[in-house]
Amino acid sequence: MNEKLLICDDTASLGRFIASRFINMGITSECCRGNLSVIQESLRNGRYKGILLFASRPDDKLLSFISDAKSMGISVFAGLYISLSGVQKSFLEAGAALCFNMPCSVSKLCRTVMLRLDKPDALLPAIEVFLEENSFPRQLSGFCYLAKACELCMLSPDRLWGGMGGIYQEVALHFSASSSVVERSLRTLGEKVSLSGALSRMTEHRLSQKPTNTELICAVCDAVSRL
């Protein structure tokens, strides 16, 4: 049975919208009401990799449920409507994989959860969404090459230690292209995003000149990992 993400929210329309975004990113998702008994019943009827829920206080029953879910190997992601550090600490100590403050944009929420679901096959679409949201032009072939290169390097950072040749080859093999095409396409993309200011904005103005391909990949990996 496929492992899924359970989205728990009393606003059915929002829950379905979040679920659809995750599905578009490659994560099979379902939604249910945020009532604890409903969540527990849903867990009995399906196999879940993670649970996304929203709360305003550290209720003892909810914290106990989070602890039980962790013991079952299920990651719990908690959106908190109160920003007190003590509340967040209670959820984390109970076993929540991640707490984030609400309100939070759906795009940021989906990226943040996806990158912590420990699903390598979900990393590539998350990077692509991130690049699009940061105004990297998808119509350029370098867009997909960059996303794939970043996925490879995030899953195995030691790839960068051996130089770019190996990365070009792996990306080229994935897209049935040549290493030279990948290298040129990345350079073209780097020039475009530096001229448009997209690279400068993404790196908070730390990198504004035309980057080398290594600098471009490292900048994206760093930005995605800090989400």
C-alpha positions in Angstrom: 0.0 0.0 0.0 1.3 3.4 -0.9 2.4 5.7 2.0 0.5 8.9 2.1 0.3 12.3 3.8 -2.8 12.9 5.9 -3.8 16.6 6.1 -6.0 17.4 9.1 -8.0 20.6 8.9 -11.5 21.6 9.9 -11.8 23.8 6.8 -12.5 21.2 4.2 -11.8 23.5 1.2 -8.4 24.5 2.6 -7.5 20.9 3.4 -8.4 19.8 -0.2 -6.4 22.6 -1.7 -3.3 21.7 0.3 -3.8 18.1 -0.6 -4.0 19.0 -4.3 -0.8 20.9 -4.1 1.0 18.0 -2.5 -0.4 15.6 -5.2 0.9 17.9 -7.9 4.3 17.7 -6.2 4.3 13.9 -6.2 3.0 13.2 -2.7 -0.2 11.1 -2.4 -2.3 13.1 0.1 -5.7 12.8 1.7 -7.5 15.2 4.1 -9.8 14.8 7.1 -11.2 16.9 9.8 -8.9 18.2 12.5 -10.8 16.4 15.3 -8.4 14.0 17.1 -10.8 11.1 17.0 -11.3 11.6 13.3 -7.5 11.6 12.7 -7.1 8.4 14.7 -9.8 6.7 12.7 -8.2 7.8 9.5 -4.9 6.3 10.6 -6.6 3.0 11.1 -7.9 3.0 7.5 -4.7 3.9 5.7 -0.9 3.8 5.7 0.6 7.2 6.2 4.1 8.6 6.1 3.2 11.9 7.6 0.5 13.9 9.2 0.0 17.6 8.8 -2.2 19.2 11.6 -3.0 22.6 13.0 -3.3 23.5 16.6 -3.5 26.5 19.0 -2.5 24.9 22.3 -0.5 21.9 23.5 -3.5 19.7 24.6 -2.3 16.6 26.5 -4.3 14.2 24.3 -2.9 15.8 21.2 0.7 15.6 22.5 0.2 12.0 23.5 -1.1 11.3 20.0 2.0 12.9 18.4 4.2 10.8 20.6 2.4 7.6 19.5 2.6 8.6 15.9 6.3 9.1 16.1 6.7 5.6 17.7 4.8 4.3 14.6 7.3 5.9 12.3 4.9 8.7 11.2 6.2 12.2 11.0 3.9 14.9 12.4 4.1 18.4 11.1 2.3 21.0 13.3 1.1 24.4 12.2 0.7 26.5 15.3 -1.6 29.5 15.6 0.3 30.8 18.7 4.0 31.8 18.5 5.0 31.2 22.1 8.3 29.3 22.2 7.0 27.2 25.1 4.1 25.9 22.9 6.5 25.0 20.1 8.8 23.3 22.6 5.9 21.2 23.9 5.1 19.9 20.4 8.7 19.2 19.6 9.4 17.4 22.9 6.3 15.2 22.2 7.9 14.1 18.9 6.7 16.5 16.2 9.1 16.5 13.3 8.5 20.2 12.6 6.6 23.1 14.0 5.9 26.3 12.0 3.9 29.4 12.7 0.6 30.1 11.1 -0.5 31.8 9.0 1.9 30.3 6.4 1.6 30.4 2.6 0.5 27.2 1.1 3.5 27.1 -1.2 6.0 27.5 1.7 4.0 25.0 3.8 4.1 22.4 1.1 7.8 22.9 0.4 8.7 22.8 4.0 6.9 19.5 4.7 8.0 17.9 1.5 11.7 18.4 2.1 11.3 16.7 5.5 9.2 13.7 4.5 12.4 11.7 3.7 11.1 10.9 0.2 13.9 11.3 -2.4 11.5 11.0 -5.3 9.6 14.1 -3.9 12.7 16.3 -3.8 12.9 17.1 -7.5 9.4 18.6 -7.9 9.9 20.6 -4.7 13.1 22.2 -6.1 11.3 22.9 -9.4 8.5 24.7 -7.5 11.1 26.6 -5.5 12.8 27.8 -8.7 9.5 28.8 -10.3 8.6 30.8 -7.2 11.9 32.6 -7.4 11.4 33.6 -11.0 13.7 31.1 -12.7 12.4 30.7 -16.2 11.1 27.2 -16.8 11.1 27.7 -20.6 14.9 27.5 -20.6 16.3 24.0 -20.8 18.7 24.9 -18.0 15.8 25.1 -15.6 15.2 21.3 -15.5 19.0 20.6 -15.7 19.5 22.9 -12.7 16.7 21.3 -10.7 18.1 17.8 -11.3 21.7 18.8 -10.5 20.5 20.3 -7.2 18.6 17.2 -6.4 21.7 15.0 -7.0 23.8 17.3 -4.8 21.3 17.6 -2.0 21.0 13.8 -1.8 24.7 13.3 -2.0 26.8 16.5 -1.4 30.0 14.7 -2.0 29.2 14.9 -5.7 30.5 18.4 -5.7 33.9 17.4 -4.4 34.7 15.6 -7.6 34.1 18.7 -9.8 31.3 19.4 -12.2 32.1 16.8 -14.8 30.4 13.9 -13.0 27.3 16.1 -12.3 27.0 17.1 -16.0 27.2 13.4 -16.9 24.5 12.3 -14.5 22.1 15.1 -15.5 22.8 14.5 -19.2 22.1 10.8 -18.8 18.8 11.5 -17.1 17.6 13.8 -19.9 19.3 11.9 -22.8 21.4 14.9 -23.6 25.2 15.5 -23.7 27.3 16.9 -20.9 28.3 19.9 -23.0 24.7 20.8 -23.6 24.0 20.6 -19.9 27.0 22.8 -19.1 26.1 25.5 -21.6 22.4 25.5 -20.6 23.3 26.0 -17.0 25.6 28.9 -17.9 22.8 30.5 -20.0 20.3 30.1 -17.1 22.8 31.6 -14.7 23.3 34.6 -16.9 19.5 35.1 -17.3 18.8 35.0 -13.5 21.6 37.3 -12.7 20.5 39.9 -15.2 16.9 39.6 -14.1 17.8 40.0 -10.4 16.2 36.6 -9.5 19.5 35.2 -8.3 20.2 38.3 -6.2 16.8 38.1 -4.6 17.0 34.4 -3.9 20.4 34.8 -2.2 19.4 37.9 -0.3 21.9 39.9 -2.5 24.9 37.7 -1.6 25.3 36.7 -5.2 24.4 39.2 -7.9 27.0 38.8 -10.6 26.9 36.0 -13.3 27.6 32.8 -11.3 29.7 29.8 -12.3 27.6 26.7 -12.6 29.0 25.5 -9.3 28.0 28.7 -7.6 24.5 28.5 -9.1 23.9 24.9 -7.9 25.3 25.6 -4.4 23.2 28.8 -4.1 20.0 26.9 -4.9 20.9 23.9 -2.7 21.6 26.3 0.2 18.4 28.3 -0.3 16.2 25.1 -0.5 17.9 23.5 2.5 17.2 26.6 4.7 13.4 26.5 4.0 
